[in-house]
Amino acid sequence: MTTTTATAPPLAIEARGLRKAFGDKTVLDGIDLAVPAGSVFSLLGPNGAGKTTAVKILSTLVTADAGELFVGGHDLAADPQAVRAAIGVTGQFSAVDGLITGEENMHLMADLHHLPRREGRRAAAALLDRFDLTEAARKPAATYSGGMRRRLDIAMTLVGSPRILFLDEPTTGLDPRSRHTMWRMIRDLVADGATVFLTTQYLDEADELADRIAVLSEGRIAATGSADELKRLVPGGHVRLRFTDPVGYRAAVAVLRDVTTDDEALTVRIPSDGTQRELRSLLDWLDAAGVEADELSVHTPDLDDVFFALTGGADKSTTRPEEALR
């Protein structure tokens, strides 16, 4: 009998010991990043943490002071041109020219990529259709809504068929419907094999999209993992039992230990990290103790809790998460 060993996907982006300082201010203090191909990786951090600097370095716009950096399998220091050929970058501020039409913006990008005229026009038409911009293609981009301009911006980035995309706060300023449309498009890009390096000011966006998240604080990576893994780093997870019968509630309180109770709401909170193994163990124990609640729910810390815990405990009452991430 033969056995097969699963292999990890290749890394689309890898940084080892990345350092960058501006004057006497160290912005990135030896950070390590590993982004598997075909995934969404999100870099979070407060204002000034170095997120945009990291994007600029990895996309060849700024030179690192130190570190081994590889993007698309290419050594960034030795072959930056090969890196540029493999990536697309959508910055915080739109690159769309509002004085010309959406179609003309696309054709301009095709010309900048030195695509043959027929190939460039075909690629532009396909991308305009993919991003639901065909109907507006011949209207001046200045007449587009914010969501349409952002879609056009990303479509322009894709003209050169990059396999690695750096999206720096791609949904800032968009309404909820446009944000969800953008999320769908990002998922579609990854489903087609692209790798997305995402910075965002919205914690729910990272939670929704990212396969892995790194939290940057004071120039260093405070933690890396999936959203669920990061949430388990923060205390406060619990299982909540709710009773409608006061007799059953009092019986549960009598047998349970190390719990928080609410006599008015008839609820019991049991500390838990929310993992499947712990939940199964807890359910077995409740059955053995004869405790049967009317409602059971699992509550785990969210990315807001993770962000504030890992980046110095900013005051939630004065700073919203989306403000802290700008």
Contacts in CASP RR format, 6 or more apart in sequence:
PFRMAT RR
TARGET T0000
AUTHOR 0000-0000-0000
METHOD contacts of the structure
MODEL  1
MTTTTATAPPLAIEARGLRKAFGDKTVLDGIDLAVPAGSVFSLLGPNGAG
KTTAVKILSTLVTADAGELFVGGHDLAADPQAVRAAIGVTGQFSAVDGLI
TGEENMHLMADLHHLPRREGRRAAAALLDRFDLTEAARKPAATYSGGMRR
RLDIAMTLVGSPRILFLDEPTTGLDPRSRHTMWRMIRDLVADGATVFLTT
QYLDEADELADRIAVLSEGRIAATGSADELKRLVPGGHVRLRFTDPVGYR
AAVAVLRDVTTDDEALTVRIPSDGTQRELRSLLDWLDAAGVEADELSVHT
PDLDDVFFALTGGADKSTTRPEEALR
8 36 0 8 1.000
9 36 0 8 1.000
9 37 0 8 1.000
9 38 0 8 1.000
9 39 0 8 1.000
10 36 0 8 1.000
10 37 0 8 1.000
10 73 0 8 1.000
11 34 0 8 1.000
11 35 0 8 1.000
11 36 0 8 1.000
11 37 0 8 1.000
11 70 0 8 1.000
11 73 0 8 1.000
12 35 0 8 1.000
12 36 0 8 1.000
12 37 0 8 1.000
12 38 0 8 1.000
12 39 0 8 1.000
12 71 0 8 1.000
12 72 0 8 1.000
12 73 0 8 1.000
12 163 0 8 1.000
12 164 0 8 1.000
12 195 0 8 1.000
13 33 0 8 1.000
13 34 0 8 1.000
13 35 0 8 1.000
13 41 0 8 1.000
13 58 0 8 1.000
13 70 0 8 1.000
13 71 0 8 1.000
13 72 0 8 1.000
13 164 0 8 1.000
13 195 0 8 1.000
13 197 0 8 1.000
14 33 0 8 1.000
14 34 0 8 1.000
14 35 0 8 1.000
14 68 0 8 1.000
14 69 0 8 1.000
14 70 0 8 1.000
14 71 0 8 1.000
15 31 0 8 1.000
15 32 0 8 1.000
15 33 0 8 1.000
15 34 0 8 1.000
15 54 0 8 1.000
15 58 0 8 1.000
15 67 0 8 1.000
15 68 0 8 1.000
15 69 0 8 1.000
15 70 0 8 1.000
16 32 0 8 1.000
16 67 0 8 1.000
16 68 0 8 1.000
16 69 0 8 1.000
17 30 0 8 1.000
17 31 0 8 1.000
17 32 0 8 1.000
17 66 0 8 1.000
17 67 0 8 1.000
17 68 0 8 1.000
18 28 0 8 1.000
18 30 0 8 1.000
18 31 0 8 1.000
18 32 0 8 1.000
18 33 0 8 1.000
18 54 0 8 1.000
18 57 0 8 1.000
18 64 0 8 1.000
18 66 0 8 1.000
18 67 0 8 1.000
18 69 0 8 1.000
19 26 0 8 1.000
19 28 0 8 1.000
19 29 0 8 1.000
19 30 0 8 1.000
19 64 0 8 1.000
19 65 0 8 1.000
19 66 0 8 1.000
19 67 0 8 1.000
20 26 0 8 1.000
20 27 0 8 1.000
20 28 0 8 1.000
20 53 0 8 1.000
20 57 0 8 1.000
20 62 0 8 1.000
20 64 0 8 1.000
20 65 0 8 1.000
21 27 0 8 1.000
21 65 0 8 1.000
26 219 0 8 1.000
27 48 0 8 1.000
27 50 0 8 1.000
27 53 0 8 1.000
27 219 0 8 1.000
28 50 0 8 1.000
28 53 0 8 1.000
28 54 0 8 1.000
28 57 0 8 1.000
28 64 0 8 1.000
28 219 0 8 1.000
29 218 0 8 1.000
29 219 0 8 1.000
29 220 0 8 1.000
30 66 0 8 1.000
30 67 0 8 1.000
30 219 0 8 1.000
30 220 0 8 1.000
31 54 0 8 1.000
31 216 0 8 1.000
31 219 0 8 1.000
31 220 0 8 1.000
31 221 0 8 1.000
32 221 0 8 1.000
33 41 0 8 1.000
33 43 0 8 1.000
33 54 0 8 1.000
33 214 0 8 1.000
33 221 0 8 1.000
35 41 0 8 1.000
35 195 0 8 1.000
35 197 0 8 1.000
35 212 0 8 1.000
36 195 0 8 1.000
36 211 0 8 1.000
36 212 0 8 1.000
37 163 0 8 1.000
37 193 0 8 1.000
37 195 0 8 1.000
38 190 0 8 1.000
38 193 0 8 1.000
38 194 0 8 1.000
38 195 0 8 1.000
39 190 0 8 1.000
39 195 0 8 1.000
39 196 0 8 1.000
39 211 0 8 1.000
39 212 0 8 1.000
40 186 0 8 1.000
40 190 0 8 1.000
40 195 0 8 1.000
40 196 0 8 1.000
40 198 0 8 1.000
40 209 0 8 1.000
40 210 0 8 1.000
40 211 0 8 1.000
41 195 0 8 1.000
41 196 0 8 1.000
41 197 0 8 1.000
41 198 0 8 1.000
41 210 0 8 1.000
41 211 0 8 1.000
41 212 0 8 1.000
41 213 0 8 1.000
41 214 0 8 1.000
42 198 0 8 1.000
42 199 0 8 1.000
42 200 0 8 1.000
42 205 0 8 1.000
42 206 0 8 1.000
42 209 0 8 1.000
42 210 0 8 1.000
42 212 0 8 1.000
42 213 0 8 1.000
42 214 0 8 1.000
43 51 0 8 1.000
43 54 0 8 1.000
43 55 0 8 1.000
43 197 0 8 1.000
43 198 0 8 1.000
43 199 0 8 1.000
43 213 0 8 1.000
43 214 0 8 1.000
43 216 0 8 1.000
44 51 0 8 1.000
44 199 0 8 1.000
44 200 0 8 1.000
44 203 0 8 1.000
44 206 0 8 1.000
44 213 0 8 1.000
44 214 0 8 1.000
44 215 0 8 1.000
44 216 0 8 1.000
44 303 0 8 1.000
44 307 0 8 1.000
44 325 0 8 1.000
45 51 0 8 1.000
45 215 0 8 1.000
45 216 0 8 1.000
45 217 0 8 1.000
45 307 0 8 1.000
45 311 0 8 1.000
45 324 0 8 1.000
45 325 0 8 1.000
46 217 0 8 1.000
46 311 0 8 1.000
46 314 0 8 1.000
46 324 0 8 1.000
46 325 0 8 1.000
47 324 0 8 1.000
47 325 0 8 1.000
47 326 0 8 1.000
49 216 0 8 1.000
49 217 0 8 1.000
49 218 0 8 1.000
49 219 0 8 1.000
49 311 0 8 1.000
50 216 0 8 1.000
50 219 0 8 1.000
51 168 0 8 1.000
51 199 0 8 1.000
51 216 0 8 1.000
52 92 0 8 1.000
52 168 0 8 1.000
52 199 0 8 1.000
53 62 0 8 1.000
54 216 0 8 1.000
55 89 0 8 1.000
55 91 0 8 1.000
55 166 0 8 1.000
55 168 0 8 1.000
55 197 0 8 1.000
55 199 0 8 1.000
56 62 0 8 1.000
57 63 0 8 1.000
57 64 0 8 1.000
57 69 0 8 1.000
57 76 0 8 1.000
58 69 0 8 1.000
58 71 0 8 1.000
58 76 0 8 1.000
58 166 0 8 1.000
58 197 0 8 1.000
59 71 0 8 1.000
59 83 0 8 1.000
59 84 0 8 1.000
59 87 0 8 1.000
59 88 0 8 1.000
59 89 0 8 1.000
59 166 0 8 1.000
60 76 0 8 1.000
60 80 0 8 1.000
60 83 0 8 1.000
60 84 0 8 1.000
61 89 0 8 1.000
64 76 0 8 1.000
64 77 0 8 1.000
68 75 0 8 1.000
69 75 0 8 1.000
69 76 0 8 1.000
69 77 0 8 1.000
70 76 0 8 1.000
71 83 0 8 1.000
71 86 0 8 1.000
71 87 0 8 1.000
71 164 0 8 1.000
72 83 0 8 1.000
72 86 0 8 1.000
72 87 0 8 1.000
72 163 0 8 1.000
72 164 0 8 1.000
73 86 0 8 1.000
74 82 0 8 1.000
74 83 0 8 1.000
74 86 0 8 1.000
76 83 0 8 1.000
86 162 0 8 1.000
86 163 0 8 1.000
86 164 0 8 1.000
87 162 0 8 1.000
87 164 0 8 1.000
87 165 0 8 1.000
87 166 0 8 1.000
88 157 0 8 1.000
88 158 0 8 1.000
88 160 0 8 1.000
88 162 0 8 1.000
88 164 0 8 1.000
88 165 0 8 1.000
88 166 0 8 1.000
89 157 0 8 1.000
89 165 0 8 1.000
89 166 0 8 1.000
89 168 0 8 1.000
90 153 0 8 1.000
90 154 0 8 1.000
90 157 0 8 1.000
90 165 0 8 1.000
90 166 0 8 1.000
90 167 0 8 1.000
90 168 0 8 1.000
90 170 0 8 1.000
91 153 0 8 1.000
91 166 0 8 1.000
91 167 0 8 1.000
91 168 0 8 1.000
91 169 0 8 1.000
91 170 0 8 1.000
92 168 0 8 1.000
92 169 0 8 1.000
92 172 0 8 1.000
94 149 0 8 1.000
94 150 0 8 1.000
94 153 0 8 1.000
95 153 0 8 1.000
95 156 0 8 1.000
96 102 0 8 1.000
96 105 0 8 1.000
96 141 0 8 1.000
96 144 0 8 1.000
96 149 0 8 1.000
96 152 0 8 1.000
96 153 0 8 1.000
96 156 0 8 1.000
97 104 0 8 1.000
97 105 0 8 1.000
97 108 0 8 1.000
97 141 0 8 1.000
98 105 0 8 1.000
98 140 0 8 1.000
98 141 0 8 1.000
98 142 0 8 1.000
99 140 0 8 1.000
99 141 0 8 1.000
99 142 0 8 1.000
100 108 0 8 1.000
100 140 0 8 1.000
100 141 0 8 1.000
101 137 0 8 1.000
101 138 0 8 1.000
101 139 0 8 1.000
101 140 0 8 1.000
101 141 0 8 1.000
102 128 0 8 1.000
102 133 0 8 1.000
102 136 0 8 1.000
102 137 0 8 1.000
102 138 0 8 1.000
102 139 0 8 1.000
102 140 0 8 1.000
102 141 0 8 1.000
102 144 0 8 1.000
102 152 0 8 1.000
103 124 0 8 1.000
103 128 0 8 1.000
103 137 0 8 1.000
103 138 0 8 1.000
105 141 0 8 1.000
105 152 0 8 1.000
105 156 0 8 1.000
106 124 0 8 1.000
106 127 0 8 1.000
106 128 0 8 1.000
106 137 0 8 1.000
106 152 0 8 1.000
106 155 0 8 1.000
106 156 0 8 1.000
106 159 0 8 1.000
107 120 0 8 1.000
107 121 0 8 1.000
107 124 0 8 1.000
109 124 0 8 1.000
109 156 0 8 1.000
109 159 0 8 1.000
109 160 0 8 1.000
110 119 0 8 1.000
110 120 0 8 1.000
110 121 0 8 1.000
110 123 0 8 1.000
110 124 0 8 1.000
110 159 0 8 1.000
110 160 0 8 1.000
113 120 0 8 1.000
113 159 0 8 1.000
113 160 0 8 1.000
115 123 0 8 1.000
115 159 0 8 1.000
115 160 0 8 1.000
120 159 0 8 1.000
123 159 0 8 1.000
123 160 0 8 1.000
123 161 0 8 1.000
124 159 0 8 1.000
125 134 0 8 1.000
127 155 0 8 1.000
127 158 0 8 1.000
127 159 0 8 1.000
128 134 0 8 1.000
128 137 0 8 1.000
128 155 0 8 1.000
130 155 0 8 1.000
131 151 0 8 1.000
131 152 0 8 1.000
131 154 0 8 1.000
131 155 0 8 1.000
131 185 0 8 1.000
132 151 0 8 1.000
133 148 0 8 1.000
133 151 0 8 1.000
133 152 0 8 1.000
133 155 0 8 1.000
136 143 0 8 1.000
136 144 0 8 1.000
136 148 0 8 1.000
141 149 0 8 1.000
141 152 0 8 1.000
144 152 0 8 1.000
145 178 0 8 1.000
146 173 0 8 1.000
146 174 0 8 1.000
146 178 0 8 1.000
147 174 0 8 1.000
147 175 0 8 1.000
147 178 0 8 1.000
147 181 0 8 1.000
147 182 0 8 1.000
150 170 0 8 1.000
150 171 0 8 1.000
150 174 0 8 1.000
150 178 0 8 1.000
150 182 0 8 1.000
151 181 0 8 1.000
151 182 0 8 1.000
151 185 0 8 1.000
154 165 0 8 1.000
154 167 0 8 1.000
154 170 0 8 1.000
154 182 0 8 1.000
154 185 0 8 1.000
157 165 0 8 1.000
158 165 0 8 1.000
158 189 0 8 1.000
162 194 0 8 1.000
163 193 0 8 1.000
163 194 0 8 1.000
163 195 0 8 1.000
164 194 0 8 1.000
164 195 0 8 1.000
164 197 0 8 1.000
165 189 0 8 1.000
165 194 0 8 1.000
165 195 0 8 1.000
165 196 0 8 1.000
165 197 0 8 1.000
166 197 0 8 1.000
167 186 0 8 1.000
167 196 0 8 1.000
167 197 0 8 1.000
167 198 0 8 1.000
167 199 0 8 1.000
168 199 0 8 1.000
169 199 0 8 1.000
169 200 0 8 1.000
169 201 0 8 1.000
170 182 0 8 1.000
170 186 0 8 1.000
170 198 0 8 1.000
170 200 0 8 1.000
171 178 0 8 1.000
171 179 0 8 1.000
171 182 0 8 1.000
171 183 0 8 1.000
171 200 0 8 1.000
171 202 0 8 1.000
171 205 0 8 1.000
172 201 0 8 1.000
174 182 0 8 1.000
179 202 0 8 1.000
179 205 0 8 1.000
183 205 0 8 1.000
183 208 0 8 1.000
183 209 0 8 1.000
186 196 0 8 1.000
186 198 0 8 1.000
186 209 0 8 1.000
187 209 0 8 1.000
189 196 0 8 1.000
190 196 0 8 1.000
196 209 0 8 1.000
198 205 0 8 1.000
198 206 0 8 1.000
198 209 0 8 1.000
198 210 0 8 1.000
200 206 0 8 1.000
200 325 0 8 1.000
201 322 0 8 1.000
201 323 0 8 1.000
201 325 0 8 1.000
201 326 0 8 1.000
202 321 0 8 1.000
202 322 0 8 1.000
202 325 0 8 1.000
203 302 0 8 1.000
203 303 0 8 1.000
203 304 0 8 1.000
203 307 0 8 1.000
203 321 0 8 1.000
203 322 0 8 1.000
203 325 0 8 1.000
204 303 0 8 1.000
206 213 0 8 1.000
206 227 0 8 1.000
206 303 0 8 1.000
207 227 0 8 1.000
207 302 0 8 1.000
207 303 0 8 1.000
210 226 0 8 1.000
210 227 0 8 1.000
211 226 0 8 1.000
212 224 0 8 1.000
212 225 0 8 1.000
212 226 0 8 1.000
213 224 0 8 1.000
213 225 0 8 1.000
213 226 0 8 1.000
213 227 0 8 1.000
213 230 0 8 1.000
213 303 0 8 1.000
214 221 0 8 1.000
214 223 0 8 1.000
214 224 0 8 1.000
214 225 0 8 1.000
215 221 0 8 1.000
215 222 0 8 1.000
215 223 0 8 1.000
215 224 0 8 1.000
215 230 0 8 1.000
215 306 0 8 1.000
215 307 0 8 1.000
215 310 0 8 1.000
215 311 0 8 1.000
216 222 0 8 1.000
217 310 0 8 1.000
217 311 0 8 1.000
217 312 0 8 1.000
222 310 0 8 1.000
222 311 0 8 1.000
223 230 0 8 1.000
223 233 0 8 1.000
223 306 0 8 1.000
223 310 0 8 1.000
227 303 0 8 1.000
228 300 0 8 1.000
230 303 0 8 1.000
230 306 0 8 1.000
231 300 0 8 1.000
231 301 0 8 1.000
231 302 0 8 1.000
231 303 0 8 1.000
231 305 0 8 1.000
231 306 0 8 1.000
232 273 0 8 1.000
232 274 0 8 1.000
232 275 0 8 1.000
232 300 0 8 1.000
233 306 0 8 1.000
233 309 0 8 1.000
233 310 0 8 1.000
234 301 0 8 1.000
234 305 0 8 1.000
234 306 0 8 1.000
234 309 0 8 1.000
235 301 0 8 1.000
236 271 0 8 1.000
236 299 0 8 1.000
236 300 0 8 1.000
236 301 0 8 1.000
236 305 0 8 1.000
237 271 0 8 1.000
237 272 0 8 1.000
237 273 0 8 1.000
237 274 0 8 1.000
237 299 0 8 1.000
237 300 0 8 1.000
237 301 0 8 1.000
238 260 0 8 1.000
238 269 0 8 1.000
238 270 0 8 1.000
238 271 0 8 1.000
238 272 0 8 1.000
238 299 0 8 1.000
239 269 0 8 1.000
239 270 0 8 1.000
239 272 0 8 1.000
239 274 0 8 1.000
239 279 0 8 1.000
239 282 0 8 1.000
239 296 0 8 1.000
239 297 0 8 1.000
239 298 0 8 1.000
239 299 0 8 1.000
240 267 0 8 1.000
240 268 0 8 1.000
240 269 0 8 1.000
240 270 0 8 1.000
240 295 0 8 1.000
240 296 0 8 1.000
240 297 0 8 1.000
240 298 0 8 1.000
240 299 0 8 1.000
241 252 0 8 1.000
241 267 0 8 1.000
241 268 0 8 1.000
241 269 0 8 1.000
241 270 0 8 1.000
241 286 0 8 1.000
241 291 0 8 1.000
241 293 0 8 1.000
241 295 0 8 1.000
241 296 0 8 1.000
242 265 0 8 1.000
242 266 0 8 1.000
242 267 0 8 1.000
242 293 0 8 1.000
242 294 0 8 1.000
242 295 0 8 1.000
242 296 0 8 1.000
242 297 0 8 1.000
243 249 0 8 1.000
243 252 0 8 1.000
243 266 0 8 1.000
243 267 0 8 1.000
243 268 0 8 1.000
243 293 0 8 1.000
243 294 0 8 1.000
244 266 0 8 1.000
244 294 0 8 1.000
245 266 0 8 1.000
245 294 0 8 1.000
246 266 0 8 1.000
248 292 0 8 1.000
249 263 0 8 1.000
249 266 0 8 1.000
249 268 0 8 1.000
251 291 0 8 1.000
252 268 0 8 1.000
252 291 0 8 1.000
252 293 0 8 1.000
253 259 0 8 1.000
253 261 0 8 1.000
253 268 0 8 1.000
255 289 0 8 1.000
255 290 0 8 1.000
255 291 0 8 1.000
256 268 0 8 1.000
256 270 0 8 1.000
256 289 0 8 1.000
256 291 0 8 1.000
258 270 0 8 1.000
258 271 0 8 1.000
259 268 0 8 1.000
259 269 0 8 1.000
259 270 0 8 1.000
259 271 0 8 1.000
260 268 0 8 1.000
260 269 0 8 1.000
261 267 0 8 1.000
261 268 0 8 1.000
261 269 0 8 1.000
262 268 0 8 1.000
262 269 0 8 1.000
268 293 0 8 1.000
270 282 0 8 1.000
272 278 0 8 1.000
272 279 0 8 1.000
272 282 0 8 1.000
272 298 0 8 1.000
273 300 0 8 1.000
274 298 0 8 1.000
274 300 0 8 1.000
279 298 0 8 1.000
286 292 0 8 1.000
286 293 0 8 1.000
303 321 0 8 1.000
304 316 0 8 1.000
304 321 0 8 1.000
307 321 0 8 1.000
307 324 0 8 1.000
307 325 0 8 1.000
308 314 0 8 1.000
308 316 0 8 1.000
308 321 0 8 1.000
308 324 0 8 1.000
311 324 0 8 1.000
314 324 0 8 1.000
END
